[in-house]
Amino acid sequence: MRHFGHVPPSVREGLFHQEPGEFTSGSPLRTLSAALGATLYSPATRPQLAVDVVKQAGRGVVSMVLCLEDSIDDAEVADAEENLVQQFAELDARGVESPLLFIRVREPEQIPDLVNRLGPAARLLSGFVLPKFTQERGVPFLEALTAAEAASGQRLFAMPVLESPQLLYLETRAETLDGIARTVDKYRERVLALRLGVTDFCSAYGLRRAPDMTAYDVQIVAGVIADVVNVLGRSDGTGFTITGPVWEYFRVQERMFKPQLRRSPFVGQAQALRTALIEHDMDGLLREIGLDRANGLLGKTCIHPSHVPPVHALSVVSHEEFTDAQDILRPERGGGGVLRSAYTNKMNEVKPHRAWAECTLQRAEVFGVAREDIGFVELLTAGIPG
């Protein structure tokens, strides 16, 4: 699979200076953690789940979470588990390429039980999402995952969700973060990414951000994000990929964007797109994706397919970023120094900017590098099916 793989090759060639690279569920952890992109969540109760998974793969989704936790009623868990087993069997029988698939469980015991019940179809499973993760809750989940991996021979990753009240509350945050850090470090080879449960954070204070506000406008939430990145997102080899929080709002299907772009020959494409996005509560999403990147987060939890193209379009490395990163990492620059960027609009200081450059080239491997004259609008419209 690859990002923008659903776009015809001739179109991709016109968009990319360096096309997104291919990857599989067997790719190195570092590659997969960067490649998650917009991870689309779906309740495990959906009766046509296998059909939905195939459909979304054809629309550019490369990672999905099939949820047995908060998205379904407590009384539905047993039926949802049985539905998952049936839907995985159907996917396996289809023999088609699927996204990276993860199951969000409630309890550690579900992990080995589900892997066993999936049987041969477990080969389609990339891992599990672990809710309300703390040291105390997380260790049993990770031990269960390790045991299931050993018993099945199937490589399985964990994606802990950081959303517990202990992490939110100031008086317990430092201790909770320290415990989480020790736990995920011990199981480092199995932790694909850390996910942020911002909806749960808001719930603890009876808050809900409006569609014109980002998670970073809610100061209690912004403080937690900053502390999580501070402890768990360092670029010195000790950090992990941390994904952006969910965006809750959707009023528009993807197919509505392109008519907006074509609505008038007298309105510039970028202006028309921005107008369309604002009208349909998407401007907040775009701002939040930008703030995710600025604050060290990569990828995003998504609960609607219309969120996927903007996340992926804004994940592509610009030609300017790529040029700067390459210049900074040239072997002859190993001793440091300062140089003017090739675009002659900024200073590139080799030592301080090295970690940024390395992260940028990693992102370029999986999301590609746009051509010099290609921007967000072209990438977004190319990524919207139909």
Contacts in CASP RR format, 6 or more apart in sequence:
PFRMAT RR
TARGET T0000
AUTHOR 0000-0000-0000
METHOD contacts of the structure
MODEL  1
MRHFGHVPPSVREGLFHQEPGEFTSGSPLRTLSAALGATLYSPATRPQLA
VDVVKQAGRGVVSMVLCLEDSIDDAEVADAEENLVQQFAELDARGVESPL
LFIRVREPEQIPDLVNRLGPAARLLSGFVLPKFTQERGVPFLEALTAAEA
ASGQRLFAMPVLESPQLLYLETRAETLDGIARTVDKYRERVLALRLGVTD
FCSAYGLRRAPDMTAYDVQIVAGVIADVVNVLGRSDGTGFTITGPVWEYF
RVQERMFKPQLRRSPFVGQAQALRTALIEHDMDGLLREIGLDRANGLLGK
TCIHPSHVPPVHALSVVSHEEFTDAQDILRPERGGGGVLRSAYTNKMNEV
KPHRAWAECTLQRAEVFGVAREDIGFVELLTAGIPG
1 22 0 8 1.000
1 23 0 8 1.000
1 24 0 8 1.000
1 57 0 8 1.000
1 62 0 8 1.000
1 97 0 8 1.000
1 99 0 8 1.000
2 19 0 8 1.000
2 20 0 8 1.000
2 21 0 8 1.000
2 22 0 8 1.000
2 23 0 8 1.000
2 62 0 8 1.000
2 366 0 8 1.000
3 20 0 8 1.000
3 21 0 8 1.000
3 35 0 8 1.000
3 37 0 8 1.000
3 60 0 8 1.000
3 62 0 8 1.000
3 312 0 8 1.000
3 315 0 8 1.000
3 366 0 8 1.000
3 367 0 8 1.000
3 368 0 8 1.000
4 12 0 8 1.000
4 15 0 8 1.000
4 16 0 8 1.000
4 19 0 8 1.000
4 20 0 8 1.000
4 60 0 8 1.000
4 312 0 8 1.000
4 382 0 8 1.000
4 383 0 8 1.000
5 12 0 8 1.000
5 20 0 8 1.000
5 60 0 8 1.000
6 58 0 8 1.000
6 59 0 8 1.000
6 60 0 8 1.000
6 383 0 8 1.000
6 385 0 8 1.000
7 15 0 8 1.000
7 382 0 8 1.000
7 383 0 8 1.000
11 382 0 8 1.000
12 19 0 8 1.000
12 382 0 8 1.000
13 19 0 8 1.000
14 371 0 8 1.000
14 374 0 8 1.000
15 370 0 8 1.000
15 371 0 8 1.000
15 374 0 8 1.000
15 378 0 8 1.000
15 379 0 8 1.000
15 382 0 8 1.000
16 316 0 8 1.000
16 368 0 8 1.000
16 369 0 8 1.000
16 370 0 8 1.000
16 371 0 8 1.000
16 374 0 8 1.000
17 319 0 8 1.000
17 322 0 8 1.000
17 368 0 8 1.000
17 369 0 8 1.000
17 370 0 8 1.000
17 371 0 8 1.000
17 372 0 8 1.000
18 322 0 8 1.000
18 364 0 8 1.000
18 368 0 8 1.000
18 369 0 8 1.000
19 368 0 8 1.000
20 316 0 8 1.000
20 366 0 8 1.000
20 367 0 8 1.000
20 368 0 8 1.000
21 365 0 8 1.000
21 366 0 8 1.000
21 368 0 8 1.000
23 31 0 8 1.000
23 32 0 8 1.000
23 35 0 8 1.000
23 366 0 8 1.000
25 32 0 8 1.000
25 100 0 8 1.000
25 126 0 8 1.000
25 155 0 8 1.000
26 32 0 8 1.000
26 155 0 8 1.000
27 35 0 8 1.000
29 157 0 8 1.000
29 189 0 8 1.000
29 192 0 8 1.000
30 362 0 8 1.000
31 365 0 8 1.000
31 366 0 8 1.000
32 100 0 8 1.000
32 126 0 8 1.000
32 157 0 8 1.000
32 192 0 8 1.000
33 192 0 8 1.000
33 193 0 8 1.000
33 240 0 8 1.000
33 241 0 8 1.000
33 298 0 8 1.000
34 241 0 8 1.000
34 298 0 8 1.000
34 362 0 8 1.000
34 363 0 8 1.000
34 365 0 8 1.000
34 366 0 8 1.000
35 62 0 8 1.000
35 63 0 8 1.000
35 366 0 8 1.000
35 367 0 8 1.000
36 62 0 8 1.000
36 63 0 8 1.000
36 100 0 8 1.000
36 192 0 8 1.000
36 193 0 8 1.000
36 241 0 8 1.000
36 243 0 8 1.000
36 298 0 8 1.000
36 299 0 8 1.000
37 62 0 8 1.000
37 63 0 8 1.000
37 243 0 8 1.000
37 298 0 8 1.000
37 299 0 8 1.000
37 300 0 8 1.000
37 311 0 8 1.000
37 312 0 8 1.000
37 315 0 8 1.000
38 61 0 8 1.000
38 63 0 8 1.000
38 299 0 8 1.000
38 300 0 8 1.000
38 302 0 8 1.000
38 307 0 8 1.000
38 308 0 8 1.000
38 311 0 8 1.000
38 312 0 8 1.000
39 63 0 8 1.000
39 64 0 8 1.000
39 65 0 8 1.000
39 102 0 8 1.000
39 195 0 8 1.000
39 243 0 8 1.000
39 299 0 8 1.000
39 300 0 8 1.000
39 301 0 8 1.000
39 302 0 8 1.000
40 56 0 8 1.000
40 61 0 8 1.000
40 63 0 8 1.000
40 64 0 8 1.000
40 65 0 8 1.000
40 99 0 8 1.000
40 302 0 8 1.000
40 303 0 8 1.000
40 305 0 8 1.000
40 307 0 8 1.000
40 308 0 8 1.000
41 64 0 8 1.000
41 65 0 8 1.000
41 67 0 8 1.000
41 71 0 8 1.000
41 104 0 8 1.000
41 246 0 8 1.000
41 301 0 8 1.000
41 302 0 8 1.000
41 303 0 8 1.000
42 49 0 8 1.000
42 52 0 8 1.000
42 53 0 8 1.000
42 64 0 8 1.000
42 65 0 8 1.000
42 66 0 8 1.000
42 67 0 8 1.000
42 71 0 8 1.000
43 66 0 8 1.000
43 67 0 8 1.000
43 71 0 8 1.000
43 72 0 8 1.000
43 80 0 8 1.000
44 66 0 8 1.000
44 67 0 8 1.000
44 68 0 8 1.000
44 71 0 8 1.000
44 72 0 8 1.000
44 80 0 8 1.000
44 81 0 8 1.000
44 83 0 8 1.000
44 84 0 8 1.000
44 103 0 8 1.000
45 72 0 8 1.000
45 76 0 8 1.000
45 79 0 8 1.000
45 80 0 8 1.000
45 83 0 8 1.000
46 52 0 8 1.000
46 83 0 8 1.000
47 83 0 8 1.000
49 66 0 8 1.000
49 83 0 8 1.000
49 84 0 8 1.000
49 87 0 8 1.000
50 87 0 8 1.000
50 88 0 8 1.000
50 90 0 8 1.000
50 91 0 8 1.000
50 94 0 8 1.000
53 64 0 8 1.000
53 87 0 8 1.000
53 91 0 8 1.000
53 98 0 8 1.000
53 99 0 8 1.000
53 101 0 8 1.000
54 91 0 8 1.000
54 94 0 8 1.000
54 96 0 8 1.000
54 98 0 8 1.000
56 64 0 8 1.000
56 99 0 8 1.000
56 305 0 8 1.000
56 308 0 8 1.000
57 96 0 8 1.000
57 97 0 8 1.000
57 98 0 8 1.000
57 99 0 8 1.000
58 385 0 8 1.000
59 254 0 8 1.000
59 305 0 8 1.000
59 308 0 8 1.000
59 385 0 8 1.000
60 308 0 8 1.000
60 312 0 8 1.000
60 383 0 8 1.000
60 385 0 8 1.000
61 99 0 8 1.000
61 305 0 8 1.000
61 308 0 8 1.000
62 99 0 8 1.000
62 100 0 8 1.000
63 99 0 8 1.000
63 100 0 8 1.000
63 101 0 8 1.000
63 102 0 8 1.000
63 126 0 8 1.000
64 99 0 8 1.000
64 100 0 8 1.000
64 101 0 8 1.000
64 102 0 8 1.000
65 102 0 8 1.000
65 103 0 8 1.000
65 104 0 8 1.000
65 129 0 8 1.000
65 159 0 8 1.000
65 301 0 8 1.000
66 84 0 8 1.000
66 87 0 8 1.000
66 101 0 8 1.000
66 102 0 8 1.000
66 103 0 8 1.000
66 104 0 8 1.000
67 103 0 8 1.000
67 104 0 8 1.000
67 129 0 8 1.000
68 77 0 8 1.000
68 80 0 8 1.000
68 81 0 8 1.000
68 84 0 8 1.000
68 103 0 8 1.000
68 104 0 8 1.000
68 105 0 8 1.000
68 106 0 8 1.000
68 110 0 8 1.000
69 104 0 8 1.000
69 105 0 8 1.000
69 106 0 8 1.000
69 129 0 8 1.000
69 131 0 8 1.000
70 131 0 8 1.000
72 80 0 8 1.000
77 106 0 8 1.000
81 110 0 8 1.000
81 113 0 8 1.000
81 114 0 8 1.000
81 117 0 8 1.000
84 103 0 8 1.000
84 114 0 8 1.000
84 118 0 8 1.000
85 114 0 8 1.000
85 117 0 8 1.000
85 118 0 8 1.000
85 121 0 8 1.000
88 118 0 8 1.000
88 121 0 8 1.000
88 122 0 8 1.000
88 124 0 8 1.000
88 125 0 8 1.000
89 118 0 8 1.000
89 121 0 8 1.000
91 98 0 8 1.000
91 121 0 8 1.000
91 124 0 8 1.000
92 120 0 8 1.000
92 121 0 8 1.000
92 123 0 8 1.000
92 124 0 8 1.000
98 124 0 8 1.000
100 126 0 8 1.000
101 124 0 8 1.000
101 125 0 8 1.000
101 126 0 8 1.000
101 127 0 8 1.000
102 125 0 8 1.000
102 126 0 8 1.000
102 127 0 8 1.000
102 128 0 8 1.000
102 129 0 8 1.000
102 157 0 8 1.000
102 159 0 8 1.000
103 110 0 8 1.000
103 114 0 8 1.000
103 125 0 8 1.000
103 127 0 8 1.000
103 128 0 8 1.000
103 129 0 8 1.000
104 128 0 8 1.000
104 129 0 8 1.000
104 131 0 8 1.000
104 161 0 8 1.000
105 111 0 8 1.000
105 114 0 8 1.000
105 128 0 8 1.000
105 129 0 8 1.000
105 130 0 8 1.000
105 131 0 8 1.000
105 141 0 8 1.000
106 131 0 8 1.000
108 140 0 8 1.000
108 141 0 8 1.000
108 143 0 8 1.000
108 144 0 8 1.000
109 144 0 8 1.000
111 128 0 8 1.000
111 141 0 8 1.000
111 144 0 8 1.000
111 145 0 8 1.000
111 148 0 8 1.000
112 144 0 8 1.000
112 147 0 8 1.000
112 148 0 8 1.000
112 151 0 8 1.000
115 122 0 8 1.000
115 125 0 8 1.000
115 148 0 8 1.000
115 151 0 8 1.000
115 152 0 8 1.000
115 154 0 8 1.000
115 156 0 8 1.000
116 148 0 8 1.000
116 151 0 8 1.000
116 152 0 8 1.000
118 125 0 8 1.000
119 152 0 8 1.000
122 152 0 8 1.000
122 154 0 8 1.000
123 154 0 8 1.000
125 154 0 8 1.000
125 156 0 8 1.000
126 155 0 8 1.000
126 156 0 8 1.000
126 157 0 8 1.000
126 192 0 8 1.000
127 145 0 8 1.000
127 156 0 8 1.000
127 157 0 8 1.000
127 158 0 8 1.000
127 159 0 8 1.000
127 192 0 8 1.000
128 141 0 8 1.000
128 145 0 8 1.000
128 156 0 8 1.000
128 157 0 8 1.000
128 158 0 8 1.000
128 159 0 8 1.000
129 158 0 8 1.000
129 159 0 8 1.000
129 160 0 8 1.000
129 161 0 8 1.000
129 195 0 8 1.000
130 137 0 8 1.000
130 138 0 8 1.000
130 141 0 8 1.000
130 142 0 8 1.000
130 158 0 8 1.000
130 159 0 8 1.000
130 160 0 8 1.000
130 161 0 8 1.000
131 161 0 8 1.000
131 163 0 8 1.000
132 161 0 8 1.000
132 163 0 8 1.000
132 164 0 8 1.000
132 200 0 8 1.000
133 141 0 8 1.000
133 160 0 8 1.000
133 161 0 8 1.000
133 162 0 8 1.000
133 163 0 8 1.000
133 164 0 8 1.000
133 180 0 8 1.000
134 164 0 8 1.000
134 166 0 8 1.000
134 167 0 8 1.000
134 176 0 8 1.000
134 179 0 8 1.000
134 180 0 8 1.000
135 176 0 8 1.000
135 179 0 8 1.000
135 180 0 8 1.000
135 182 0 8 1.000
135 183 0 8 1.000
137 164 0 8 1.000
138 160 0 8 1.000
138 183 0 8 1.000
139 183 0 8 1.000
141 158 0 8 1.000
141 160 0 8 1.000
142 158 0 8 1.000
142 183 0 8 1.000
142 187 0 8 1.000
142 190 0 8 1.000
145 156 0 8 1.000
145 158 0 8 1.000
145 190 0 8 1.000
146 187 0 8 1.000
146 190 0 8 1.000
148 154 0 8 1.000
148 156 0 8 1.000
149 155 0 8 1.000
149 156 0 8 1.000
149 190 0 8 1.000
156 190 0 8 1.000
157 190 0 8 1.000
157 191 0 8 1.000
157 192 0 8 1.000
158 187 0 8 1.000
158 190 0 8 1.000
158 191 0 8 1.000
158 192 0 8 1.000
159 191 0 8 1.000
159 192 0 8 1.000
159 193 0 8 1.000
159 194 0 8 1.000
159 195 0 8 1.000
160 180 0 8 1.000
160 184 0 8 1.000
160 191 0 8 1.000
160 194 0 8 1.000
160 195 0 8 1.000
161 194 0 8 1.000
161 195 0 8 1.000
161 196 0 8 1.000
161 197 0 8 1.000
162 180 0 8 1.000
162 194 0 8 1.000
162 195 0 8 1.000
162 196 0 8 1.000
162 197 0 8 1.000
162 228 0 8 1.000
163 196 0 8 1.000
163 197 0 8 1.000
163 198 0 8 1.000
163 199 0 8 1.000
163 200 0 8 1.000
163 201 0 8 1.000
164 176 0 8 1.000
164 200 0 8 1.000
165 204 0 8 1.000
166 172 0 8 1.000
166 173 0 8 1.000
166 175 0 8 1.000
166 176 0 8 1.000
167 173 0 8 1.000
167 176 0 8 1.000
167 177 0 8 1.000
167 180 0 8 1.000
167 224 0 8 1.000
167 228 0 8 1.000
168 201 0 8 1.000
168 204 0 8 1.000
168 220 0 8 1.000
168 224 0 8 1.000
169 204 0 8 1.000
173 224 0 8 1.000
173 227 0 8 1.000
177 227 0 8 1.000
177 228 0 8 1.000
177 231 0 8 1.000
177 232 0 8 1.000
178 231 0 8 1.000
180 231 0 8 1.000
180 232 0 8 1.000
181 231 0 8 1.000
181 232 0 8 1.000
184 191 0 8 1.000
184 194 0 8 1.000
184 232 0 8 1.000
184 240 0 8 1.000
185 238 0 8 1.000
191 240 0 8 1.000
192 241 0 8 1.000
193 240 0 8 1.000
193 241 0 8 1.000
193 242 0 8 1.000
193 243 0 8 1.000
194 228 0 8 1.000
194 232 0 8 1.000
194 240 0 8 1.000
194 241 0 8 1.000
194 242 0 8 1.000
194 243 0 8 1.000
195 242 0 8 1.000
195 243 0 8 1.000
195 244 0 8 1.000
195 301 0 8 1.000
196 224 0 8 1.000
196 225 0 8 1.000
196 228 0 8 1.000
196 242 0 8 1.000
196 243 0 8 1.000
196 244 0 8 1.000
196 245 0 8 1.000
196 297 0 8 1.000
196 301 0 8 1.000
197 245 0 8 1.000
197 246 0 8 1.000
197 301 0 8 1.000
198 215 0 8 1.000
198 221 0 8 1.000
198 225 0 8 1.000
198 245 0 8 1.000
198 246 0 8 1.000
199 245 0 8 1.000
199 246 0 8 1.000
199 248 0 8 1.000
201 220 0 8 1.000
201 221 0 8 1.000
201 224 0 8 1.000
202 208 0 8 1.000
202 209 0 8 1.000
202 218 0 8 1.000
202 221 0 8 1.000
205 220 0 8 1.000
207 218 0 8 1.000
207 220 0 8 1.000
208 248 0 8 1.000
209 215 0 8 1.000
209 217 0 8 1.000
209 218 0 8 1.000
209 248 0 8 1.000
211 249 0 8 1.000
211 281 0 8 1.000
211 284 0 8 1.000
212 283 0 8 1.000
212 284 0 8 1.000
213 284 0 8 1.000
214 284 0 8 1.000
214 287 0 8 1.000
214 288 0 8 1.000
214 291 0 8 1.000
215 221 0 8 1.000
215 222 0 8 1.000
215 225 0 8 1.000
215 245 0 8 1.000
215 288 0 8 1.000
215 291 0 8 1.000
216 222 0 8 1.000
216 225 0 8 1.000
216 288 0 8 1.000
216 291 0 8 1.000
216 295 0 8 1.000
221 245 0 8 1.000
225 245 0 8 1.000
225 295 0 8 1.000
225 297 0 8 1.000
226 295 0 8 1.000
228 242 0 8 1.000
229 242 0 8 1.000
229 295 0 8 1.000
229 296 0 8 1.000
229 297 0 8 1.000
232 239 0 8 1.000
232 240 0 8 1.000
232 242 0 8 1.000
233 239 0 8 1.000
233 240 0 8 1.000
233 242 0 8 1.000
233 296 0 8 1.000
235 355 0 8 1.000
235 358 0 8 1.000
235 359 0 8 1.000
236 355 0 8 1.000
241 298 0 8 1.000
242 296 0 8 1.000
242 297 0 8 1.000
242 298 0 8 1.000
243 297 0 8 1.000
243 298 0 8 1.000
243 299 0 8 1.000
243 300 0 8 1.000
243 301 0 8 1.000
244 292 0 8 1.000
244 297 0 8 1.000
244 298 0 8 1.000
244 299 0 8 1.000
244 300 0 8 1.000
244 301 0 8 1.000
245 288 0 8 1.000
245 292 0 8 1.000
245 300 0 8 1.000
245 301 0 8 1.000
246 300 0 8 1.000
246 301 0 8 1.000
246 302 0 8 1.000
246 303 0 8 1.000
247 284 0 8 1.000
247 285 0 8 1.000
247 288 0 8 1.000
247 300 0 8 1.000
247 302 0 8 1.000
247 303 0 8 1.000
247 307 0 8 1.000
248 303 0 8 1.000
249 281 0 8 1.000
249 285 0 8 1.000
250 281 0 8 1.000
250 303 0 8 1.000
250 304 0 8 1.000
250 306 0 8 1.000
250 307 0 8 1.000
251 280 0 8 1.000
251 281 0 8 1.000
252 280 0 8 1.000
252 281 0 8 1.000
252 282 0 8 1.000
252 306 0 8 1.000
253 306 0 8 1.000
254 305 0 8 1.000
254 306 0 8 1.000
254 309 0 8 1.000
254 384 0 8 1.000
254 385 0 8 1.000
255 384 0 8 1.000
255 385 0 8 1.000
255 386 0 8 1.000
256 276 0 8 1.000
256 280 0 8 1.000
257 273 0 8 1.000
257 276 0 8 1.000
257 277 0 8 1.000
257 309 0 8 1.000
257 380 0 8 1.000
257 381 0 8 1.000
257 384 0 8 1.000
258 381 0 8 1.000
258 384 0 8 1.000
258 386 0 8 1.000
260 272 0 8 1.000
260 273 0 8 1.000
260 275 0 8 1.000
260 276 0 8 1.000
260 279 0 8 1.000
261 269 0 8 1.000
261 272 0 8 1.000
261 273 0 8 1.000
261 276 0 8 1.000
261 377 0 8 1.000
261 381 0 8 1.000
263 272 0 8 1.000
264 272 0 8 1.000
267 275 0 8 1.000
269 377 0 8 1.000
270 377 0 8 1.000
273 377 0 8 1.000
273 380 0 8 1.000
273 381 0 8 1.000
274 283 0 8 1.000
276 282 0 8 1.000
277 283 0 8 1.000
277 285 0 8 1.000
277 286 0 8 1.000
282 306 0 8 1.000
282 310 0 8 1.000
285 307 0 8 1.000
285 310 0 8 1.000
286 310 0 8 1.000
286 314 0 8 1.000
289 300 0 8 1.000
289 310 0 8 1.000
289 311 0 8 1.000
289 314 0 8 1.000
290 314 0 8 1.000
292 298 0 8 1.000
292 299 0 8 1.000
292 300 0 8 1.000
293 314 0 8 1.000
298 315 0 8 1.000
298 363 0 8 1.000
299 311 0 8 1.000
299 315 0 8 1.000
300 307 0 8 1.000
300 311 0 8 1.000
302 308 0 8 1.000
302 311 0 8 1.000
309 380 0 8 1.000
309 383 0 8 1.000
309 384 0 8 1.000
310 380 0 8 1.000
312 367 0 8 1.000
312 379 0 8 1.000
312 383 0 8 1.000
313 376 0 8 1.000
313 379 0 8 1.000
313 380 0 8 1.000
313 383 0 8 1.000
314 376 0 8 1.000
315 363 0 8 1.000
315 367 0 8 1.000
316 367 0 8 1.000
316 368 0 8 1.000
316 369 0 8 1.000
316 370 0 8 1.000
316 379 0 8 1.000
317 325 0 8 1.000
317 360 0 8 1.000
317 363 0 8 1.000
317 364 0 8 1.000
317 367 0 8 1.000
317 368 0 8 1.000
317 369 0 8 1.000
317 370 0 8 1.000
318 369 0 8 1.000
318 370 0 8 1.000
318 375 0 8 1.000
319 369 0 8 1.000
319 370 0 8 1.000
319 371 0 8 1.000
319 372 0 8 1.000
319 374 0 8 1.000
320 341 0 8 1.000
320 343 0 8 1.000
321 360 0 8 1.000
321 369 0 8 1.000
322 360 0 8 1.000
322 361 0 8 1.000
322 364 0 8 1.000
322 369 0 8 1.000
323 341 0 8 1.000
323 342 0 8 1.000
323 343 0 8 1.000
324 341 0 8 1.000
324 342 0 8 1.000
324 343 0 8 1.000
324 346 0 8 1.000
324 348 0 8 1.000
324 353 0 8 1.000
324 357 0 8 1.000
324 360 0 8 1.000
325 356 0 8 1.000
325 357 0 8 1.000
325 358 0 8 1.000
325 360 0 8 1.000
325 361 0 8 1.000
325 364 0 8 1.000
326 357 0 8 1.000
326 361 0 8 1.000
327 333 0 8 1.000
327 339 0 8 1.000
327 341 0 8 1.000
327 342 0 8 1.000
327 348 0 8 1.000
328 348 0 8 1.000
328 350 0 8 1.000
328 353 0 8 1.000
328 354 0 8 1.000
328 356 0 8 1.000
328 357 0 8 1.000
329 354 0 8 1.000
329 357 0 8 1.000
329 358 0 8 1.000
329 361 0 8 1.000
333 339 0 8 1.000
333 350 0 8 1.000
334 350 0 8 1.000
335 350 0 8 1.000
335 351 0 8 1.000
336 349 0 8 1.000
336 350 0 8 1.000
336 351 0 8 1.000
337 349 0 8 1.000
337 350 0 8 1.000
337 351 0 8 1.000
338 347 0 8 1.000
338 348 0 8 1.000
338 349 0 8 1.000
338 350 0 8 1.000
339 347 0 8 1.000
339 348 0 8 1.000
339 350 0 8 1.000
340 346 0 8 1.000
340 347 0 8 1.000
340 348 0 8 1.000
341 347 0 8 1.000
341 348 0 8 1.000
370 378 0 8 1.000
370 379 0 8 1.000
END
